[in-house]
Structure formats: structure tokens, C-alpha cells
Amino acid sequence: EGRRSRAARWKRTLERAGLLPPNAHEVVGDVAIARSIVSLQGAAYQAAQYLAKMMAAEAMLADGIAGAPVAVSANVAGITATRSLLHPLFQAAFLGAPHFGIEIYEPATTRLVSGLLMLHDVLHDGAPGAPQAGDVAASEQAGRARRLAAQTVHGGCRALPWVLEPTIRVGAVLGLGKRPGLLKGLVPKARARR
């Protein structure tokens, strides 16, 4: 709420125009979930990230493997400029992202930070994903899962005061202003005449 009220006039104007929706988090009880899904990434990518990775980590955190406690590391990296994101819209959005406090990481940075966080999670007894012997109350399991999810390096995309996808669209427009040549990649090439 504070970032929205202190936002530059042009951002507040875009919010009033409906281009930057302010309901950036879905709140269920005491849990706030960032609305940070980007449809251009596709349903398979979203399923892999949220179902295969996070649900598996939370299940292992709660149940271990065959009942034996295990260390869990499930860090979420910030947006990384990988080959899979070479789409011109992403490239334009990357250029506009800093206007909203979003940092785009180089792949080497993401690998290093994720690797260090994983080592911390696996080797540090006080880490949220450290193994715990014996029965753990459901409320403590939920608390551990929240702490595990909270130690993410998201580059600002989960702390936005606006929904991520529309913010990226505005960022892409700003980015196209910086590099209009990216528009060429958005226009389908004309078929050669036979």
C-alpha cells in the first residue's frame, strides 16, 4: 500500500486508468500470494513451477522420504534473462522492468545465488527446510512451508503493488520506447511470393 501511495504520478494515473491493477496479492487467512503469473510463459511452465516444484518440496518438508526427515531447498529465482525468454515482448519488458523496481538477473547470477541458497538450506540446521525428527504439528509444518517460500530472491516481482502481468505489459511499452527495433520481432514476416 505504501509503494502505491508514494508511486510517481504517471503510475498512479495508469492505475486509475485500470492499466496497473492494484490487487497484487491474493490473501487467504494470514497467507498472501503474489499474483505473479505471466500467461505468455504458458500453462506447462506454470504447472512445472508451482505444482511439480513447490508442492513436491512442501510434501517432502512435511513427510520426508519414506517417513525419514530430509533437507528441502525450494528457492524461487528472480526473472532471469535466459534463452527461453528471448521473445521480443519479454525483451521489451526487461527494458521497462526497472521503472517498477523489478530486477532482471543474468543466468550466472541466478545460478550463483540459487546455489548458495541451496547450500544454506541443506547445511544449516536452522534453515526452514532443515530436517526435523519426530512428529511435527501441522501448524509448524505450515509455518515451515511459509518460511521456505519466503526466502526467495524474486528481484521485486513478488513485492509489486500491482499485478505482475499488466505491469509487465506497461514495462514492455516503456521498453519498446527505448528499443523500437524489437517491434520487428513481433510482426509476422510476410510470406515470399511464389
Disulfide bonds with the S-S distance in Angstrom:
none
